[in-house]
Amino acid sequence: MFSSHRPKMGLSVAVAVAATTAVVGALAPPAQAFQIQNHERVTRDALTPLGVDQVALGQILVGPPPGAGAVGSDAFFFDEFRHIDSANNPVEICNLTQEAWNFFTPIILAGARPSGPGGSDLVDGPAARAAFGGLAHALQDFYSHSNWVEDSIAINQPDRMPPPLMPTCDPAAFPPGLHTGFFDIQANHEDLLGGCPPGGPPPGFIECHSTLNKDAWNSPRGGIMVPGSNPPINYFDLAARLATTATVDLYNQVRDLVSANAGPCAADNLFQADRRQACW
């Protein structure tokens, strides 16, 4: 599904991506989310056709804390709301998506206000873009960490999109059996990366993240082929495709939110960092 040819980034952005990737690789469990390169690909596939420029896209992928971007957010692997982990039912899933929205959007709105001569700058554009990336990371992980894909395949609607997850989320609109996998880095000292107790998920949980996730094509669940798909795709491909569509929708939501709060010009400057159009 994804192209192996990536757009070239400026040197400073490339260095930032490499540095944060190294930190994430050292600190975060590789299966904690769509693998780093897959979060990058989903985000690029969604935003590049919308005209998001390379400087803005670089900061959306890897920006300053606490947002840290769609890639850098993996360094915060104890924050369940960033990864929609350990949610055993739709109520808990909605609680996490709402927590993510309520955490990231104030950072976006504060940073995306016009400032400087003629309002051509933003108060903190890098922070706002990194927060948007963190929010996109959480939304993307819903598709790789929940059983939404499995439920959709079971009813022969593989490309079904879910009811709204952000900014509002109604648990009653989701299948009652919807859940994500249990993950706790401290659950198994012999297998920290699995995040699952040696005896399986704890009482009350249906399955562990290690067996449910579709973070990559070669994860246990991600590599399963979607029955009847033409051309053939696996569960990872499908989760990534849905996550890409969801990221486009999130872009439109956040762009409208920034426009209502600070004006359309500020929204343009947020997603086109090289634009620097005067807003006053």
C-alpha positions in Angstrom: 0.0 0.0 0.0 2.8 2.4 0.9 5.4 3.9 -1.4 9.0 3.3 -0.4 10.0 6.7 -1.9 9.8 9.4 0.7 9.8 13.1 0.0 13.0 14.8 0.9 13.1 16.8 4.1 15.2 19.7 5.1 18.4 18.9 7.0 17.2 20.2 10.4 13.9 18.2 10.1 15.8 15.1 9.0 18.2 15.3 11.9 15.3 15.8 14.3 13.5 12.8 12.9 16.6 10.7 13.2 17.3 11.8 16.7 13.8 11.2 18.0 13.6 7.9 16.1 16.7 6.8 17.9 15.2 7.8 21.3 11.9 6.1 20.5 13.7 3.0 19.3 15.7 2.9 22.6 12.9 3.5 25.0 9.6 2.4 23.5 8.4 -1.1 22.8 8.4 -1.7 19.0 4.9 -3.1 19.1 3.4 -0.3 21.2 1.9 1.4 18.2 1.9 1.2 14.4 5.6 0.8 13.9 7.4 4.1 13.6 7.9 3.9 9.8 4.2 3.0 9.4 2.9 6.0 11.4 5.1 8.1 9.2 3.8 6.6 6.0 0.1 6.8 7.1 0.6 10.5 8.1 2.4 11.3 4.8 -0.1 9.5 2.7 -2.9 11.5 4.4 -1.4 14.9 4.5 0.8 15.3 1.5 -2.1 15.3 -1.0 -3.8 18.0 1.1 -0.9 20.5 0.5 0.8 20.2 3.9 4.3 21.4 3.2 7.5 19.6 4.1 8.5 21.8 7.0 5.1 21.5 8.6 5.0 17.8 7.9 8.4 17.3 9.5 7.1 18.9 12.7 3.9 17.0 12.6 5.9 13.8 12.5 8.6 14.9 15.1 8.1 18.0 17.1 8.7 19.2 20.7 7.1 17.7 23.8 4.5 17.3 25.1 3.0 16.6 21.6 6.2 15.2 20.1 4.5 14.3 16.8 3.0 11.3 15.1 6.4 9.5 15.4 7.7 11.0 18.6 4.6 10.2 20.5 5.8 6.6 20.8 8.4 7.8 23.4 5.5 8.4 25.8 4.6 4.7 26.1 3.1 5.0 29.6 0.3 7.3 28.3 -2.6 5.0 27.4 -4.5 7.8 25.7 -1.8 8.2 23.2 -2.1 4.6 22.1 -5.7 3.6 23.1 -4.4 0.7 25.0 -6.1 -1.5 27.6 -9.6 -0.4 26.9 -12.0 -3.2 27.5 -15.2 -1.8 26.0 -16.5 1.2 24.0 -16.9 3.3 27.1 -13.2 3.0 27.9 -12.2 3.5 24.3 -14.3 6.8 24.2 -12.7 7.9 27.5 -9.2 7.5 26.0 -10.1 9.3 22.7 -11.7 12.1 24.6 -8.6 12.3 26.8 -6.4 12.6 23.8 -8.5 15.3 22.2 -8.7 17.3 25.5 -4.9 17.0 26.0 -3.7 17.9 22.5 -6.2 20.5 21.1 -5.4 23.2 23.7 -1.8 23.0 22.7 -2.8 23.3 19.0 -5.0 26.3 19.6 -2.6 28.1 21.8 0.3 27.6 19.4 -1.7 28.4 16.2 -2.6 32.0 17.1 -1.1 34.6 14.8 1.8 36.7 16.2 4.7 38.8 15.0 4.7 41.5 12.3 1.4 41.4 10.5 0.5 38.2 12.1 2.7 36.2 9.7 4.1 34.1 12.5 2.4 31.7 14.9 2.7 31.9 18.7 4.3 28.4 18.7 3.9 26.7 15.3 6.2 23.7 16.1 4.3 22.9 19.3 0.9 23.1 17.6 2.1 20.9 14.7 3.6 18.3 17.1 0.4 18.2 19.1 -1.6 17.6 15.9 0.8 14.8 15.2 0.3 13.3 18.6 -3.5 13.5 18.2 -3.2 11.8 14.8 -1.0 9.1 16.4 -3.8 8.3 18.9 -6.5 8.2 16.2 -4.4 6.0 14.0 -3.7 3.5 16.8 -7.4 2.9 17.3 -7.4 1.0 14.0 -4.3 -1.0 14.8 -5.0 -1.7 18.5 -8.7 -2.4 18.5 -10.8 -5.2 17.0 -12.7 -2.7 14.7 -11.0 -4.2 11.6 -12.0 -7.7 12.7 -15.6 -6.8 13.4 -15.9 -5.0 10.0 -14.5 -8.0 8.2 -16.9 -10.3 10.0 -19.9 -8.4 8.6 -18.3 -8.1 5.1 -17.8 -4.3 5.4 -14.0 -4.1 5.6 -13.8 -0.5 4.7 -16.4 0.6 7.2 -15.4 3.8 9.1 -16.4 4.0 12.8 -18.7 6.6 14.4 -17.0 9.8 15.5 -14.1 9.2 18.0 -13.2 12.9 18.3 -14.1 15.5 19.4 -17.1 13.6 20.8 -17.5 9.9 21.2 -20.8 8.0 21.9 -20.1 4.5 23.3 -23.6 3.4 22.4 -22.8 3.9 18.7 -20.1 1.2 18.7 -20.4 -2.6 18.8 -20.6 -3.7 22.5 -17.7 -6.1 22.1 -15.3 -3.4 20.8 -12.0 -3.5 22.8 -8.3 -2.9 22.6 -5.5 -5.1 23.9 -4.0 -5.1 27.4 -0.6 -3.6 27.5 1.7 -3.0 30.4 5.5 -2.8 29.9 5.9 -4.0 33.5 3.6 -7.0 33.1 6.3 -9.5 32.1 9.9 -9.0 33.1 11.0 -11.7 30.7 9.2 -10.1 27.8 9.0 -6.4 28.3 8.2 -5.7 24.7 5.1 -8.0 24.8 3.4 -6.1 27.5 1.4 -9.2 28.5 1.5 -11.2 31.7 3.0 -14.7 31.4 -0.4 -16.3 32.0 -2.2 -14.1 29.4 -4.4 -11.1 29.8 -5.4 -10.3 33.4 -9.0 -10.9 34.6 -11.5 -8.8 32.8 -9.4 -8.3 29.6 -10.2 -10.3 26.5 -6.8 -10.3 24.9 -3.4 -8.7 25.0 -2.0 -6.0 22.7 0.7 -8.5 21.6 -1.8 -10.8 20.0 -4.4 -8.2 18.8 -2.3 -5.4 17.3 -2.0 -4.9 13.6 1.0 -2.6 13.9 2.9 -4.2 11.0 2.5 -6.7 8.2 4.4 -9.3 10.2 2.6 -9.0 13.5 0.6 -12.1 14.4 -2.7 -10.4 13.5 -1.4 -7.9 11.0 -0.3 -10.6 8.6 -3.6 -12.3 8.3 -5.1 -11.9 4.8 -8.5 -10.2 4.4 -10.9 -12.9 3.0 -12.0 -12.1 -0.6 -9.9 -8.9 -0.9 -9.0 -8.1 -4.5 -6.2 -7.2 -4.8 -5.2 -9.2 -1.7 -4.5 -7.2 1.4 -3.8 -8.2 5.0 -5.2 -6.9 8.3 -2.3 -4.4 8.6 -2.9 -3.0 5.1 -6.6 -2.5 6.0 -5.9 -0.9 9.4 -3.4 1.5 7.7 -5.9 2.3 5.0 -8.6 3.2 7.5 -6.1 5.1 9.6 -5.1 7.2 6.5 -8.7 8.1 5.8 -9.2 9.0 9.5 -6.2 11.2 9.5 -7.6 13.2 6.5 -10.8 13.7 8.4 -8.9 14.8 11.5 -7.0 17.3 9.5 -10.2 18.8 8.3 -11.6 18.8 11.9 -8.5 20.5 13.3 -8.2 23.0 10.5 -11.9 24.0 11.0 -11.2 24.3 14.7 -8.2 26.6 14.2 -10.1 28.7 11.6 -12.9 29.2 14.1 -10.5 30.1 16.9 -7.8 32.2 15.1 -9.0 32.6 11.5 -8.5 30.8 8.2 -5.2 32.5 7.6 -3.8 31.0 10.8 -5.0 27.6 9.8 -3.2 28.0 6.4 0.1 29.0 8.2 -0.2 26.1 10.6 -0.2 23.5 7.8 2.1 25.4 5.5 4.9 26.5 7.6 6.8 28.2 4.8 3.8 30.3 3.8 4.2 33.0 6.5 1.2 34.9 5.1 0.3 38.1 7.0 -3.0 37.5 8.8 -3.6 41.1 10.0 
